[in-house]
Amino acid sequence: MSLEPYREVILDMILKHHTHKDVAEHMSQIGVGRGCSARTIRRFCASHGVRREVSDTQLEIAVSAAVQETGPTYGRKLMTGYLTSKGIRAAESRVGRALRTINRPYHEMRCSGVRNLNPIPYCATYTGHKLHLDQNEKLVMFGATHVLAIDGYSSKIIAYSCMPVKNNLIIYDEVYRPAVINNGMWDQIRVDHGKEFFLTLFMQEILAGHRMNTATPPYRQTTSTKNHRIERIWPEINNRVNYPLKEALVQLVDQELIDMDCNLTRYCVSNLVCQLCHLGISRVVEAWNNHRIPGKGIPNQIAQGGCAKKISAALLPHGTEAADLYMNTLGSSLTRVSAFGTDPFASEHEKATVEQLFSEKWPDITYLLNNTVNKNFFPFKEALVCLVNLTQRYS
């Protein structure tokens, strides 16, 4: 069957960085059946002089735009992963050349950095063998705590959350529960001795019979140094998200533009910082899961298919129900709501008013993060002071 009637559709998809396989699948969906394989699409493009590869100019533009979002710390491997997550595929060597070209000072800064290598041997033999959970409290004094879950075998970041104060119910609801529902049951959960994982470990033990390997303990609590698979990720998060935001926040405190002893201010700071952290972490996760680990592969590809054992979402109640079960079974309670500062709003109307006024002045908070990671702290500082003033005025 001739593909000429679909010429514009095919070439448009190729120029938008879709793969030949993507185009072939799309052709099948719109009724083009036999004779439309990835190889056919490749030959068709070659006959029309269209290459799927991004040109050097297009790549430099894409890398330049990505650097504005990610800041100076993404090297060629992680930047390649980040571009791949956006549908832009290019070889690491080409991405490296583009990074060296578009911003030489950033390149020299990366070259002068020192990597921390962990020599402790580690073994996970399949996806679903071990799931590591850990918390990061680099911004705890500003009302932001991160929790990540990473598969030990593939190194894929499975789930993450950013919360004002670490909380059992939030960690279970936003990290463990979606990880298991979307991927299946891990044979073992690895955490440190923090109390914030009690609900997650309780549910892991209840569901232990649904694992593939039921001979091993359903979880292990170790020191942080023995949970090093996830500890490896924190420098990536710190350099690309936490440290730029923390530097700006410390400047605000030193300049006495915010008072972290004021509960209203604490509430506002936590609210905005958590939003920006969530955005920043999502970028790191997309890049990490799509980047190539030397000698291993790409996490998303290695973990494709998830765990061997899948379970129904019905077996995983929501956080409040799980907390009730925990209390009825063990006789002890968990903190249901953790707050940083005090919610100053007497009504939802007051809160909605502040949110509306803030969004009119700052409609896209990605602008705040993009500038902060590139060491331009002024927009973020101005937005935070604005949020505090609006909250004081309308609450």
C-alpha positions in Angstrom: 0.0 0.0 0.0 1.3 3.4 -0.9 2.1 5.8 1.9 2.2 8.9 -0.3 -1.4 10.0 0.8 -0.1 10.1 4.4 3.2 11.9 3.5 2.4 15.1 5.5 1.4 13.1 8.6 4.5 10.9 8.5 7.0 13.6 7.9 5.4 15.9 10.6 5.7 13.1 13.2 9.3 12.4 12.2 10.2 16.1 12.5 8.6 16.1 16.0 11.1 13.4 17.0 8.7 10.4 17.0 10.4 7.1 16.3 9.7 5.1 13.1 7.9 2.5 15.3 5.7 5.3 16.8 4.8 6.4 13.3 4.0 2.8 12.2 1.8 2.3 15.2 0.0 5.6 14.5 -0.6 4.5 10.9 -2.1 1.3 12.0 -4.5 3.2 14.4 -5.8 5.4 11.5 -6.5 2.4 9.3 -3.3 1.8 7.4 -2.8 -1.9 7.9 -0.5 -4.2 5.9 2.8 -3.0 4.6 3.3 -0.3 7.3 6.1 -1.4 9.5 8.9 0.6 11.1 11.2 -0.5 8.3 8.7 0.7 5.7 8.5 4.1 7.4 12.3 4.3 7.5 12.6 3.6 3.8 9.8 6.1 3.1 11.6 8.9 5.0 14.9 8.1 3.3 13.3 8.4 -0.1 12.0 11.8 0.9 15.4 12.9 2.3 14.0 13.2 5.9 16.2 12.1 8.8 14.8 11.4 12.2 18.0 12.6 13.9 18.0 16.1 15.4 20.2 18.6 13.5 23.1 20.2 15.4 21.3 23.5 15.4 18.1 21.9 16.7 20.0 20.1 19.4 21.8 23.2 20.6 18.5 25.0 20.8 16.9 22.1 22.7 19.9 21.8 25.1 20.0 25.6 25.7 16.3 25.5 26.6 16.8 22.5 28.9 19.7 24.2 30.7 17.4 27.1 31.5 15.1 24.6 33.2 17.7 22.4 34.9 20.6 24.7 35.7 24.4 23.9 35.4 24.6 20.5 37.0 23.2 18.2 34.3 26.1 16.5 32.4 25.9 14.7 29.1 24.4 11.5 30.5 21.7 13.1 32.6 20.9 15.7 30.0 20.6 13.0 27.4 18.0 11.4 29.6 16.2 14.6 30.2 16.0 15.3 26.4 14.8 11.8 25.8 12.0 12.3 28.3 10.9 15.2 26.1 11.0 13.1 22.9 14.3 14.5 21.7 16.8 11.7 21.0 20.4 12.3 20.4 23.7 10.5 21.1 25.5 11.3 24.4 28.5 12.5 22.5 26.5 15.1 20.6 24.7 16.3 23.7 28.1 16.6 25.4 29.4 18.8 22.6 26.3 20.9 22.7 26.8 21.4 26.5 30.4 22.4 26.0 29.4 24.9 23.3 26.4 26.7 24.6 27.7 27.5 28.1 31.4 27.1 28.7 31.4 28.3 32.4 28.8 25.6 33.3 30.9 23.0 31.5 34.0 24.0 33.4 32.1 24.0 36.7 31.0 20.4 36.0 34.5 19.3 35.1 35.9 20.7 38.3 33.4 18.8 40.5 34.3 15.7 42.4 32.1 12.6 42.3 31.4 10.5 45.4 31.8 6.8 44.6 30.4 4.2 47.1 32.6 1.1 47.2 30.2 -1.0 49.2 29.1 -4.1 47.2 25.5 -4.4 46.4 23.3 -7.1 44.9 19.7 -7.0 43.5 19.1 -9.7 40.9 15.8 -8.6 39.3 13.2 -5.8 39.2 11.1 -6.3 42.2 13.8 -7.8 44.4 14.4 -4.7 46.6 12.7 -1.3 46.9 14.7 1.3 48.8 12.9 4.2 50.6 14.5 7.2 52.2 13.8 10.7 53.3 15.8 13.9 52.5 15.7 16.7 55.1 18.1 19.3 53.6 15.2 21.8 53.5 13.4 20.7 56.7 14.0 24.1 58.3 11.9 25.6 55.5 9.1 23.1 55.6 10.0 20.6 52.8 10.9 17.0 53.2 11.3 14.6 50.3 10.8 10.8 50.2 11.9 8.7 47.2 11.5 5.0 46.3 14.0 3.4 44.0 14.2 -0.1 42.6 17.5 -1.7 43.6 18.0 -3.7 40.4 17.2 -1.2 37.7 18.0 2.0 39.7 14.7 3.4 38.4 13.1 6.0 40.7 9.6 4.5 41.2 7.8 7.1 43.2 8.5 10.3 45.1 6.7 12.9 47.3 7.5 16.3 48.8 5.7 17.2 52.1 5.9 19.9 54.8 6.8 17.5 57.5 7.5 13.7 57.1 4.3 11.8 57.8 3.4 8.1 57.7 0.1 8.5 55.9 1.6 10.7 53.1 4.5 8.4 52.6 2.3 5.4 52.3 -0.3 7.2 50.1 2.0 9.0 47.8 5.1 6.7 47.6 4.5 3.1 48.7 0.9 2.6 47.6 1.3 4.0 44.0 4.6 2.1 43.6 3.0 -1.2 44.3 -0.3 -0.5 42.4 1.6 0.6 39.3 4.5 -1.9 39.4 3.6 -4.9 41.6 4.9 -6.3 44.9 8.6 -6.0 45.8 10.1 -8.9 47.7 11.7 -6.7 50.2 11.5 -3.0 51.3 14.7 -1.4 52.6 14.5 1.6 54.9 16.4 3.2 57.8 15.1 3.2 61.4 12.9 6.3 61.0 9.4 6.1 62.5 7.9 7.7 59.4 8.0 4.3 57.6 6.0 2.4 60.2 2.7 2.3 58.2 4.5 1.3 55.0 6.3 -1.6 56.7 3.0 -2.6 58.4 1.2 -2.9 55.0 4.3 -4.6 53.4 4.1 -7.3 56.1 0.4 -7.8 55.7 0.8 -8.3 51.9 3.9 -10.4 52.3 2.1 -13.5 51.0 1.6 -11.8 47.6 5.4 -11.6 46.9 7.2 -13.7 44.4 9.9 -14.7 47.0 8.2 -15.3 50.3 11.3 -16.9 51.9 13.0 -13.6 52.6 11.8 -11.1 55.2 9.3 -8.6 53.7 11.4 -5.6 54.9 14.7 -4.7 56.5 15.5 -1.6 58.6 19.2 -0.7 58.4 21.5 2.2 59.0 21.5 4.8 56.2 25.0 3.7 55.1 23.5 0.3 54.3 20.7 1.8 52.3 23.2 3.2 49.8 21.3 2.5 46.6 19.0 5.4 47.4 21.7 7.4 49.1 23.3 7.6 45.7 20.4 9.6 44.4 20.4 12.4 47.0 23.5 14.3 45.7 21.6 14.5 42.4 18.5 16.0 44.1 20.6 18.2 46.4 22.7 19.8 43.6 19.8 20.3 41.2 16.9 21.2 43.5 17.7 21.6 47.2 20.9 23.7 47.3 19.8 26.4 44.9 16.5 26.9 46.8 18.2 26.7 50.1 20.8 29.4 49.1 18.0 31.8 48.2 16.0 31.0 51.4 19.1 31.6 53.6 19.7 34.9 51.9 16.1 35.9 52.6 16.5 35.0 56.3 19.9 36.8 56.5 18.4 39.9 54.9 15.5 39.7 57.4 13.0 39.7 54.6 11.2 36.6 56.1 10.8 35.6 59.8 10.9 31.9 60.2 9.8 32.2 63.8 6.4 33.4 62.5 3.9 30.6 62.0 2.2 32.4 59.1 5.5 32.9 57.3 6.5 29.3 58.0 3.2 28.1 56.4 3.8 30.3 53.3 7.4 29.3 52.8 6.6 25.6 53.1 3.7 25.9 50.7 5.8 27.5 47.9 9.0 25.6 48.5 7.2 22.2 48.4 5.6 23.1 45.0 9.0 24.1 43.6 10.7 21.1 45.0 8.1 18.8 43.5 8.6 20.4 40.1 12.4 20.2 40.4 12.4 16.5 41.6 10.0 15.5 38.7 12.6 16.9 36.3 15.5 15.0 37.9 13.4 11.8 38.0 12.5 12.1 34.3 16.1 12.6 33.4 17.5 9.9 35.7 15.0 7.2 34.5 15.9 8.0 30.9 19.7 8.3 31.2 22.2 5.5 30.4 24.0 4.0 33.4 27.4 2.8 32.1 27.6 -1.0 32.0 24.0 -1.4 33.0 21.5 0.4 30.7 18.6 2.8 30.9 16.5 2.5 34.1 13.2 2.8 32.4 14.1 0.0 29.9 15.6 -2.3 32.6 12.5 -2.0 34.8 10.0 -2.4 31.9 7.2 -4.6 33.0 7.7 -4.0 36.7 7.6 -6.7 39.4 6.8 -10.3 38.6 3.9 -10.3 41.1 1.0 -7.9 40.6 -1.7 -7.2 43.1 -5.1 -5.6 43.1 -5.5 -2.0 44.2 -8.3 -3.3 46.5 -5.7 -4.8 48.7 -4.1 -1.4 49.4 -6.5 0.8 51.3 -6.0 4.6 51.3 -3.9 6.1 54.1 -6.7 6.8 56.6 -8.0 3.3 56.3 -4.6 1.8 56.6 -3.9 3.9 59.7 -7.1 2.7 61.2 -6.0 -0.9 60.5 -2.6 -0.2 62.1 -4.2 1.2 65.2 -6.7 -1.7 65.6 -4.0 -4.3 65.0 -1.1 -2.9 67.0 -3.0 -0.7 69.5 -0.9 2.4 68.7 -1.8 5.5 66.7 -0.1 7.5 64.0 0.0 11.2 63.4 -2.7 11.9 60.8 -1.8 15.5 59.8 1.6 17.1 60.1 1.8 20.9 59.7 4.7 23.3 59.3 3.6 26.6 60.8 -0.1 27.4 61.2 -2.8 27.6 58.5 -3.8 31.3 58.8 -7.0 31.1 56.8 -10.3 31.2 58.5 -12.2 30.0 55.4 -11.6 28.5 52.0 -12.7 31.8 50.4 -9.7 33.6 52.0 -7.4 31.0 50.8 -8.8 31.0 47.3 -8.4 34.8 47.2 -4.7 34.7 48.0 -4.1 31.9 45.5 -5.9 33.9 42.8 -4.0 37.1 43.5 -0.7 35.2 43.6 -1.3 33.3 40.4 -2.2 36.6 38.6 1.3 38.0 39.5 3.1 34.6 39.1 1.0 32.5 36.7 3.8 30.0 36.0 6.0 28.9 39.0 8.3 27.1 36.6 9.7 30.5 35.9 10.7 30.8 39.6 12.5 27.5 39.6 14.2 28.0 36.2 15.8 31.2 37.5 16.7 29.8 40.9 18.6 26.8 39.5 20.5 29.2 37.3 21.5 31.3 40.3 19.1 34.2 39.7 17.3 34.2 43.0 15.4 37.5 42.7 12.2 36.2 41.1 11.8 33.5 43.7 12.6 35.8 46.6 10.2 38.4 45.3 7.4 35.8 44.8 7.9 34.4 48.3 7.8 37.9 50.0 4.7 38.7 47.9 3.0 35.5 49.0 3.6 36.2 52.7 2.3 39.8 52.3 -0.9 38.6 50.5 -1.5 36.0 53.2 -1.1 38.6 56.0 -3.5 41.0 54.2 -6.3 38.6 53.5 -6.2 36.1 56.3 
